């Protein structure tokens, strides 16, 4: 499925600064990139590199003397998501999990799964299959947490979201991850572009590892899982932040667009009893 992606960030640079940016789509076996372009205002310098641990691509940008910084990114992406029947996915015991999934069993900065075990088992413990549990967690968050821009900040974790019952996609993802990990389901944070999302923005979801494959869930229901393009994954937002600034910069404008002429979104009803895998 082909997607056309464009993103633009503009910053007022208050003092010479360094920025670490994560906005490049990943090139993976199931996500092919073409016609990729990245530009920054003349006078700034940057390098693009993958992290030595994990797949995420980063830009390290030095503003120099630039005061009005414009960053643009565009790419064409072809993906091949697969909606599979949950009953056909075999469970794998923790002792048989791929090693790369093991770190996603533990609590992390924004996903305090060690504090949510009792609640997770009360609500979802009797559902049996871990993908049924993950789907029920995603539905429960959608039904019980209100999507409210500005209701949270960069310090808000899953427990605070559970108490306040309000947040944005980042908070919904953190709560989903924490509840899954509390049930011993490996879960990780996903950031990406979402096709035809009503409020165009960078988007956050969560993935769970079942049968040594990763399945995507969006508890906000703002996106269709077959319309997602991966930027980065991590334990939580601390590992996959759009921009980390060292110095002083203020964002003055952001534009994000992800479109496709061929996109046919999977509805929530169509996904009942199914889960979507983005990677083989």
C-alpha positions as CSV (number, residue, x, y, z in Angstrom):
1,X,0.0,0.0,0.0
2,X,1.7,3.3,-1.1
3,X,1.7,6.4,1.1
4,X,2.9,9.9,0.4
5,X,4.3,11.6,3.5
6,X,5.3,15.2,4.1
7,X,6.3,16.9,7.3
8,X,7.5,20.3,8.2
9,X,8.8,21.7,11.5
10,X,9.7,25.4,12.1
11,X,11.6,26.6,15.1
12,X,12.6,29.9,16.6
13,X,16.2,29.3,17.7
14,X,16.8,31.4,20.9
15,X,20.4,30.3,21.3
16,X,22.7,28.0,19.3
17,X,21.3,24.5,20.0
18,X,21.6,20.8,19.1
19,X,18.4,18.9,18.3
20,X,18.0,15.1,18.0
21,X,15.1,14.4,15.6
22,X,13.2,11.2,15.0
23,X,10.9,11.8,11.9
24,X,12.4,9.6,9.3
25,X,10.4,6.5,8.3
26,X,12.1,3.2,8.8
27,X,13.3,1.0,6.0
28,X,12.3,-2.5,6.9
29,X,11.4,-5.9,5.2
30,X,7.8,-4.8,5.1
31,X,8.2,-1.0,4.6
32,X,9.9,0.2,1.5
33,X,11.0,3.8,1.0
34,X,11.5,5.8,-2.1
35,X,12.0,9.5,-3.2
36,X,13.1,10.4,0.3
37,X,14.1,14.1,0.9
38,X,15.2,15.9,4.0
39,X,16.2,19.6,4.1
40,X,17.2,22.1,6.8
41,X,17.7,25.9,6.6
42,X,21.0,26.9,5.1
43,X,23.6,27.5,7.8
44,X,22.4,24.6,10.0
45,X,24.2,21.3,9.7
46,X,23.0,17.7,10.4
47,X,23.9,14.0,10.2
48,X,21.4,11.2,9.7
49,X,22.2,7.8,11.4
50,X,20.6,4.7,12.9
51,X,21.1,4.0,16.6
52,X,23.5,1.2,17.2
53,X,20.9,-0.5,19.4
54,X,17.5,-0.8,17.6
55,X,16.4,0.3,14.2
56,X,15.4,4.0,14.9
57,X,16.9,6.6,12.5
58,X,18.0,9.9,14.1
59,X,19.1,13.3,12.9
60,X,21.6,15.2,14.9
61,X,21.2,18.9,13.9
62,X,23.3,21.8,14.9
63,X,21.6,25.2,14.4
64,X,24.8,27.3,14.3
65,X,23.7,30.9,13.9
66,X,20.4,30.2,12.3
67,X,17.5,31.9,14.1
68,X,14.5,30.8,12.0
69,X,15.0,27.0,11.4
70,X,12.8,25.2,8.8
71,X,13.0,21.4,8.6
72,X,11.2,19.5,5.8
73,X,10.9,15.8,5.2
74,X,9.1,13.9,2.4
75,X,9.0,10.2,1.4
76,X,7.0,7.7,-0.5
77,X,6.4,4.5,1.5
78,X,5.0,1.1,0.5
79,X,3.8,-1.1,3.3
80,X,2.3,-4.6,3.5
81,X,0.2,-4.9,6.8
82,X,-1.5,-8.2,7.5
83,X,-4.7,-8.7,9.5
84,X,-4.7,-12.1,11.0
85,X,-7.2,-14.1,13.0
86,X,-6.4,-14.1,16.7
87,X,-7.4,-17.8,17.0
88,X,-4.7,-18.7,14.5
89,X,-1.8,-17.0,16.5
90,X,-0.1,-19.5,18.8
91,X,1.0,-18.2,22.2
92,X,4.7,-18.4,23.1
93,X,5.8,-18.8,26.8
94,X,8.2,-16.2,28.2
95,X,10.9,-18.8,28.1
96,X,10.5,-19.1,24.3
97,X,10.3,-15.4,23.5
98,X,12.9,-13.9,21.1
99,X,15.5,-12.1,23.1
100,X,14.8,-8.8,21.6
101,X,11.3,-8.9,23.1
102,X,12.4,-9.4,26.7
103,X,13.2,-5.8,27.6
104,X,9.5,-4.9,26.8
105,X,8.3,-7.0,29.7
106,X,9.7,-4.6,32.3
107,X,8.4,-1.4,33.8
108,X,9.8,1.8,32.2
109,X,9.7,5.5,32.9
110,X,6.2,6.2,31.6
111,X,4.8,2.7,31.8
112,X,4.7,1.7,35.5
113,X,3.4,-1.8,34.9
114,X,4.6,-3.0,38.3
115,X,1.9,-0.8,39.9
116,X,-1.0,-2.0,37.7
117,X,-0.9,-5.8,38.1
118,X,-4.0,-6.2,40.3
119,X,-6.1,-4.0,38.0
120,X,-4.9,-5.7,34.9
121,X,-5.8,-9.1,36.2
122,X,-9.2,-8.0,37.5
123,X,-10.2,-6.5,34.2
124,X,-8.5,-8.8,31.6
125,X,-6.9,-11.7,33.4
126,X,-9.7,-14.2,32.4
127,X,-9.6,-13.6,28.7
128,X,-7.0,-16.2,28.0
129,X,-5.2,-15.4,24.7
130,X,-2.8,-12.5,25.1
131,X,-4.1,-10.9,21.8
132,X,-7.6,-11.0,23.2
133,X,-6.3,-9.3,26.3
134,X,-4.4,-6.6,24.3
135,X,-7.5,-6.0,22.1
136,X,-9.7,-5.7,25.3
137,X,-7.2,-3.3,26.9
138,X,-7.2,-1.1,23.8
139,X,-11.1,-1.1,23.8
140,X,-11.2,-0.3,27.5
141,X,-8.9,2.7,27.2
142,X,-10.9,4.0,24.3
143,X,-14.1,3.7,26.4
144,X,-12.7,5.0,29.7
145,X,-10.1,7.6,28.8
146,X,-11.1,10.9,27.1
147,X,-8.9,12.2,24.3
148,X,-8.1,15.8,25.5
149,X,-5.3,17.7,23.8
150,X,-3.3,19.7,26.4
151,X,-4.6,17.6,29.4
152,X,-1.1,16.1,30.0
153,X,2.5,17.0,29.7
154,X,5.9,15.4,29.0
155,X,6.0,14.0,32.6
156,X,2.7,12.2,32.5
157,X,2.9,8.4,32.9
158,X,0.4,5.6,32.6
159,X,-0.7,5.8,36.3
160,X,-1.4,9.5,36.0
161,X,-3.5,8.9,32.9
162,X,-5.4,6.1,34.6
163,X,-6.3,8.5,37.5
164,X,-7.1,11.6,35.3
165,X,-8.9,9.5,32.6
166,X,-7.7,12.0,30.0
167,X,-4.8,12.4,27.6
168,X,-3.5,12.2,24.0
169,X,-2.2,9.4,21.8
170,X,1.1,9.2,23.7
171,X,-0.8,8.7,27.0
172,X,-3.2,6.2,25.6
173,X,-0.2,4.2,24.3
174,X,1.6,4.3,27.6
175,X,-1.4,3.0,29.5
176,X,-1.9,0.2,27.0
177,X,1.7,-0.8,27.3
178,X,1.7,-0.8,31.1
179,X,-1.5,-2.9,31.3
180,X,-0.1,-5.4,28.8
181,X,3.2,-5.7,30.6
182,X,1.4,-6.2,33.9
183,X,-0.1,-9.3,32.2
184,X,3.4,-10.5,31.1
185,X,2.8,-9.5,27.5
186,X,5.8,-7.8,25.9
187,X,4.6,-4.3,24.7
188,X,6.4,-1.4,23.1
189,X,5.8,2.2,22.0
190,X,5.2,2.9,18.3
191,X,5.5,6.3,16.6
192,X,4.6,6.9,13.0
193,X,2.6,8.6,10.4
194,X,-1.1,7.8,10.1
195,X,-3.0,8.0,6.8
196,X,-5.9,10.4,6.6
197,X,-6.0,11.0,10.3
198,X,-8.7,13.6,11.1
199,X,-6.2,15.7,13.1
200,X,-3.0,15.3,11.1
201,X,0.0,14.8,13.4
202,X,2.7,12.4,14.4
203,X,0.9,9.5,16.0
204,X,1.6,7.1,18.8
205,X,0.2,3.5,19.3
206,X,1.4,0.4,21.0
207,X,2.5,-3.1,19.8
208,X,2.5,-6.4,21.6
209,X,4.6,-9.5,21.0
210,X,2.6,-12.7,20.7
211,X,4.0,-15.8,19.0
212,X,7.2,-13.8,18.4
213,X,5.5,-11.4,16.1
214,X,4.4,-7.8,16.9
215,X,0.8,-6.7,16.5
216,X,-0.3,-3.1,16.5
217,X,-3.2,-1.5,18.5
218,X,-4.5,2.1,18.5
219,X,-6.6,2.8,21.6
220,X,-7.5,6.3,20.3
221,X,-9.1,4.8,17.2
222,X,-7.9,8.0,15.4
223,X,-6.1,5.8,12.9
224,X,-6.6,2.5,11.1
225,X,-3.8,0.0,11.8
226,X,-3.3,-0.8,8.2
227,X,-2.7,2.9,7.5
228,X,0.4,3.3,9.7
229,X,3.9,4.0,8.7
230,X,6.6,3.3,11.3
231,X,9.0,5.9,12.4
232,X,10.4,4.4,15.6
233,X,9.8,2.0,18.5
234,X,11.0,1.9,22.1
235,X,10.1,1.1,25.7
236,X,8.1,4.3,25.8
237,X,8.1,7.9,24.5
238,X,11.5,8.5,26.1
239,X,13.0,6.2,23.4
240,X,11.0,7.5,20.5
241,X,10.6,11.3,21.0
242,X,10.1,13.4,17.9
243,X,12.5,16.1,19.0
244,X,14.9,16.3,21.9
245,X,16.4,19.8,22.3
246,X,19.8,20.7,23.9
247,X,19.8,24.4,24.1
248,X,16.8,26.7,23.5
249,X,14.4,26.4,20.6
250,X,10.6,27.1,20.3
251,X,8.4,25.3,17.8
252,X,6.4,27.9,15.9
253,X,4.7,25.6,13.3
254,X,4.2,22.0,12.5
255,X,2.7,20.3,9.4
256,X,2.2,16.6,8.9
257,X,0.5,14.9,5.9
258,X,0.1,11.2,5.1
259,X,-2.1,10.3,2.2
260,X,-2.8,7.5,-0.3
261,X,-5.1,7.1,-3.3
262,X,-5.4,3.3,-2.5
263,X,-6.0,3.4,1.2
264,X,-9.0,1.3,2.4
265,X,-9.0,1.7,6.2
266,X,-10.0,-1.3,8.3
267,X,-12.9,-0.4,10.6
268,X,-13.1,-1.4,14.3
269,X,-15.8,-3.9,13.4
270,X,-13.7,-5.5,10.7
271,X,-10.9,-6.0,13.2
272,X,-13.0,-7.9,15.7
273,X,-11.3,-11.2,16.3
274,X,-8.3,-10.0,14.3
275,X,-5.0,-8.3,14.9
276,X,-2.7,-6.4,12.5
277,X,1.0,-7.2,12.1
278,X,3.1,-4.5,10.3
279,X,6.2,-6.6,10.1
280,X,6.7,-10.3,9.1
